[in-house]
Amino acid sequence: MSTSIRESESTEALGFNQPRRLKSIRRSSAYKIARRYPLLPIAIITLLALMAIFANVISPKDPLHSDLSKVKAPPAWVSEGTAEYFLGADQIGRDLLSRIIHGSRISLMVAGIVLIAGGAIGTVLGIVAGYSGGARDEAIMRFVDLTYAVPFILVALVAAVVFGASLGLVLILLVIFSWPPFARQTRGLTLQLKDMDYVAAARIAGASPLRIAVRHITPGLFNIVIVLATLQVGSLILTESVLSFLGIGIPAPQPAWGSMVSDGREFISSAWWISMMPGAAIFLTVFAFNFLGDWLRDYFDPKLRQL
């Protein structure tokens, strides 16, 4: 009798509880992966990139086409809303979902061009300042301080009045004001790297300053440049949205997120979705890139990785 009871208990422990144990193990492993890797920001950024690349394919309507019979049509889940305008329509009957999809292309294009140009300029100037020192270092760093001291919005307003609002003007202004963070960060790290033993060995071997900067110092800056660029994406998208909101950014009728938020200011009480939907797109995009940048900073820093 006791033997059969023991056998049943052992069978129950091995067989009956095994699915529960497997489920708990899977849950714990999934929880660890979710904590270790930024899955949600990566999913948002991936969706944003797909929207920008395939905007013409996945967009349900022409973002510039207006239907006066659908003026301020509510989203599909609101009463009197239709699935034809899933996120609703704006004040002149344009589909908000289509405009948000095409607006992602503009935001990512602006951020990408500005990061490539501004990041390259700032990294080169930072390496020159840190490795050369002396008068070059002083001149570049004072220029950085001068750029930080200039009020960006005031310069953008004056430039828009003088030259007119355009995509080219936005790109030029953002490049001019986006390179200083790269220069300051790379200069500080270059000051550390140029005193390393392998750099001193290359200098003794007769390597030129240009070769040392390209072959030995630049690879050591890769991590910090990637982290800084990721953190800057959200800031650039937010800045471009602010310029478009003020009417000095991407000119109408192009579907820029900031101008879409501005279009709904007067209807916030009666048609809140006109401003809320592009505002939510800006929030999610900036959140995703900032969170990913923080994760990359912790990942590339061994001290933070141990916390």
N, C-alpha and C positions, 0 to 999 in steps of 0.2 A: 504493500500500500504506500509506504513512504517512498519507495523507489519510483513508483509511477508518478507520485506528486512531484518529486525532484525532476523527473524527466519532462513533465509538462511545464514546470517552471523554467527549466533550461531552454526548452523549445520556444516558450513564449518570449524569453529574454533574447534569444537569437533571431527569432523570426518576426514576432509581433512588433517588437520595439525597433527593429531595423529601419523601417520606412520613416519613423519619427526621427531617428538619429540622422538619417540621410537628409531629411528636410532641414533639420537644425544646422547640420554642417553646411548645406547649400546656402541657407540664410546667412550664417555667419560669414561665409566666404564672400557672398554678394555684398554684405554690409562693409566688409573690409575693403573690397574693390571700390565701392562707392565713396568710402572715406579717403582712400589713397589717391584716386584719380578724379579729375574734374569732369565727370561724365556729362552732367547737365550743361555746363558751359560749352563743352565740345559739341554736344548735340545742337545747341542753339547756333553756334558758329557754322557748323556744317549745313544746317538748314538755311542760314543766311547766305552762305556761299552758293548753294544750289539755286536759291531764289535769284541771286544776282546773275548767275551764269545762264540759267534757262528761263529768264524773265519773259521772253517773247513766247515761250512754249507753254508755260504753266499759268500765265496770266489769263484769267477768264475773259477780260474785256480790254479794249484799248484804253490806256490810262488817261488819254486826252479827250476821249469821246464823252460828251455830256448828253443826258436824256432828261429833258425838262419835266417829263412826267414822273420821274423818280427823284425829284429834288428832296434832299434830306430824308431819304428812305432809311428806316431803321434797320439794324442788323437782323439776321435771320432768327435769332432766339428771342427777340423782342416782339411784343404784340404788333401786328400789322407789318412785320418784317417778312421778307421773302428770301428763299435760298439763292435767287439770282444775284442778289447783293448780300453776300454772306456777312460782311463787316459793315454794311450800310453804304450810303451814298453821301456825297458832300453837298454843299449849298447850290451847286449847279448840276447835280445829277451824275457826277463821275463816280465810278466804282472805287471804293476805298481800298479794297483788297488788291486790285490791280495796281493802284497807285503806290501802295506800300511795297509791293513786290518790285516794281520798277525803281522805287526810291532806294531800295537796298543796293541796287547796282550803282547808283550815284554815290551813295555813302561809302561803299567799299572802294570804288574807283578813286574818290578823293583821298581817302585814307591811305590807299596803296601808293599812289603817286607821291603824296607828301612824305610818307615814311621812307620811300626809296631815295628821294632827292634830299630831304632834310637829314635823314640818317646818315647818308653817305657824306654829306658836307660836314656834319657835326663830328662824325668819327674821324675823318681825315684831319680836321682842325684840332681835335683833341689829341690825336697822336703827335701832330707837329708841335703842339704846345707842350705836351708832357715830355717828349723826347728831346726837343731842342732846348727848352728852358730859356732863361734870359729875356731879351727884349721881345722875341716872338711870343713866348708864353704870356708875358705881361700884356701885350697888345691884344691877343686873342681873348684872354680872360676879361679884359676891360670891355671888349666888344660884346662879350656874353652878358656882362652886367648891364651894359647899355641897352641891349635887346630886352632883358627882363624888366628894365625900368620903363620902357615905352608902353603906354596903354594900348593894348591890341584893338579893343573895340573902337576907340577913338580914331586910330589909324585906319581901320576898316571903313568907318563911316565917311571919313574925308576922302579916301580912295574911291569909294563907291560914288560919291558926288562928283568927283573930278573925272573919273574914267568910265563910270557906269557899272552897274552890277553885272557880273558875268562869271562863268565857270573858271576861265583863265585867271581872273583877278583873285578869286577865292584860293586857287592853287598857289599862286605867287605869294599871297599874304601868309598862308599857312606854312609854306616852306620857309619863309623868312623868319617866322617865329617858332618853328619846331626844331631847328637844329641845336640851340643852346643846351638842352638837357643831354643830348648825345655828346657834345663837346666836353661838358663838365665831367660827366661820368667816365668817359674814355680817357680824359687827361689824368684824372686821379689814379686810374688803374695802370696807365702807362708809366706814371712815376714809380709805381711799385715794380712793374715788369722790367724796366730798363736796368735795374740793379740786380736782377737775377743772374745766377752763375752762367746759365746757358747763353744769355745775351752778352755777358762779358766775354765768354769764350768766342762767340762769333765776332765780337769787336776785335779781339786779339788776333783772330785768324785773318783779319783784313777785310771783313764784310763791310760794304758801304752802309751808311745810315738808311738809305732807301731799302736795301735788301733786308736789313735788320728789322725795319718797321713792317715790311710786308711779310717776311717769312717767319719772324720770331715773336713779334709783338701783336700783330693783328689776330692770329689764331687765339691768343689768350683773351681777347676782347669779345670773342664770339658770344659767349654766354650772356654777358651783361647787355650787349647790343640787342640780342633776341628778346630778353626780358623787358628792356626799356621800350623796344618797338611794340611789343604786345600791350604794354600798359598805355602807350601813346595812342593806340588805335581808338580806344573808347573816348579819350580826350579829344581827338581830332573829329570824330563823328559828332560828339556833343558840340564842339565849337562850330562846325559847319552847320549844324542844326540851328544854333543860336543866330548865326549870320543870316540864314534863310528866314528865320522867324522875324528878324528885324527888317527884312526886305533888302539886305545888301549881300545876299549869298547867291544861290542858284536862282536865276530869274524865272518867273512864271512863263508858261504854264507847266514847266518841268516838275515832275512829282518828287520834290525834295521833302524829306520828313519835317524839317523845321517850318517850311512854308505851309505844309498841310496842317500843322498845329496852329499856325497863325490864322489860317482860313476859318477855323472853327471857334475863334475867340468870341465872336459876337453871338454864337449859337450854343454856348456851353450849357445853358439851362434847358433849351428845347431840343437840341441835337448834340448831345455830349460826345457821341461816337466820332464826330468829325475831328475833334482834337485828341480824344482819348486813344484811338487806335494807333495813329502814328506816334503818339507819345509813349504808348506801351512798347512799340517797336524800338524806339530810341532807348528806353529803359533796359529792355532785355539785352540789346546789343552791347551797351556800355557795361552792364553787369557781367555779361559773359566774358568780354575781353579783359576787364579788370580782374575778375576772379582767376582767369587763366594766367594772367601775368603774375599775380601773387603766387599761384601754385608753381609756376616756372622759377620764380625767384627762390622759393623755398627748396625746390628740387635741385637747382644748381649750386645752392649754398650748403656745404656739408654741415656747418654748424646748425643751421635751421632745420636740416633734414633729421637731425638726431633728437629734436624736441618732440 
